[in-house]
Every structure is written in structure tokens, then in C-alpha cells.
Amino acid sequence: MNIIKVFRNKYVIVLIAFTILMLFIDHNDIFVQLDRRKQLDALLASKQFYEKQIEQTRKNLSDLQNNSAALEKYAREKFYLKKDNEDLFVVPQQNQKTSADKQ
């Protein structure tokens, strides 16, 4: 009996209607907010990953600019450059299998 009196109060009715509107019907309802929170967490994780990548790249760039031996090693490994009196042999990796080897 006492509960019915509470729900007859116009302020309680407006409060319940407002709560339902905000949680379920509004454009930014609770489900959208939870989805956005997951997206934010994923973006923050990718930001951290890319910041580490940028730091590693800056370190490599600094090393290449200041160390001629590192620059030569990088050119030999990445671009297969060689000196004039050298021969270059490229040996394929053993763990790379072609589709014919798999069958």
C-alpha cells in the first residue's frame, strides 16, 4: 500500500521516466557508452604500441645517422647492397614453404 503511494508521486514518476530515457532510449544510452569505452581502450592500446614503434624507429635513425658501420649493415641487409669486389648470394629461408611443398 505504501509502495503505491510512492509511485503516485509526480516527482518519482518523472525520475523513473528520466532514468529510463537516459539509460535505454537516449542517443547516448548506456550500451553506446560501453561500446565507446571499449573503443577507447583499444585506441589507447594501439597508441601505446605506435609510440613504442616510433621510439624504436627514432633510435634506429639516430644509430644510422651516427654510426657508419650500422648504416652499412642496414644497407646490406635491407637493400642487398654490396661492395665492388664482392659477390652477393641470397639464400632463401628454410622455414618458408611453397604451396607445392605442403601437398
N, C-alpha and C positions, 0 to 999 in steps of 0.2 A: 504494500500500500504506500509506503514511504518512497519507494523507487518510482512509482508512477508520478508522484508529486514532483520529483526531481526532473523528470522528462517533460513535465508541463511547463517548466520554467523556460521562458523565451531565450534567456542567455545560454542555457545548457544546450538547447536545440541549435542555436546559432553556432556555438562552439563545436558541437558534433558535426554539423554541416560543413563548417570551415575546415575541420580536421580531415573529413572525407575528401573534400575538394582538394586540399593541399597534398594529401598522400596518394590519391588514386586518379583524380580527374585532371589536374593541372598539367600544363605543358611540361613542366619540370617536376614531375612526380617522383616518388621515391625510387622507382625502378630505373628511371632515366639517370637519377643521381648516382645510383650504384653502378650503372654501366659506365658513366663518366669517370667514376673513381677508379674502375678497373683500367680504363684507357689511360688515365693519368699515371697510374702505377707502371703500366707498360711503357709509356713515353719517358718516364723518369729512368727506367732501367736502360732503355736504348740510349738516352742521353749520357748516362754514365759509361756505357760501352763505347760510344763515339768519342767521349772525352779521353778515355784511355787510348784509343786508336790515334787521336790527334797528338797526344803526348808522345807516343811511340814514334810517330812519323816525324815529329819535330826533333826528337833525339837522333833518329836516323839521318835526317837532313843535316843537323849540326855535325854529326860524325863524318858525313860525306864531304861537307864543306871544309873541314879542318884536317882530315886525315887522307892523304893521297893513297895509302895502301888500301883503305876501306873503299875508296872510290874505284880503284882498280878491281878489287874483289867483286864489288857490286856490278860493274860493267861486264865482267867475265861471266858471272852467274846469271844475270838477268837478260843480257843482250848478246851473249855468246861472242863477245869481242875477244880478239887475240892480238898478240904481238906479230910483227912482220916475219920473224924467223920461227914461228910456232905453227903446228898443225892442231886443229881442233877436232876432237871426236866426241859426238854426242851419243851417250849410251842410254837407252830407254830404261825406265824403272821396271823392276821385275814384278811388282805388285799390280801393275796396270794390265788387265786382261782385255782382250778384244772379245766381241760377241762370238766369234768363231771358236775361241778357246773355251768359252763357257759351255758350249754344246757338246 
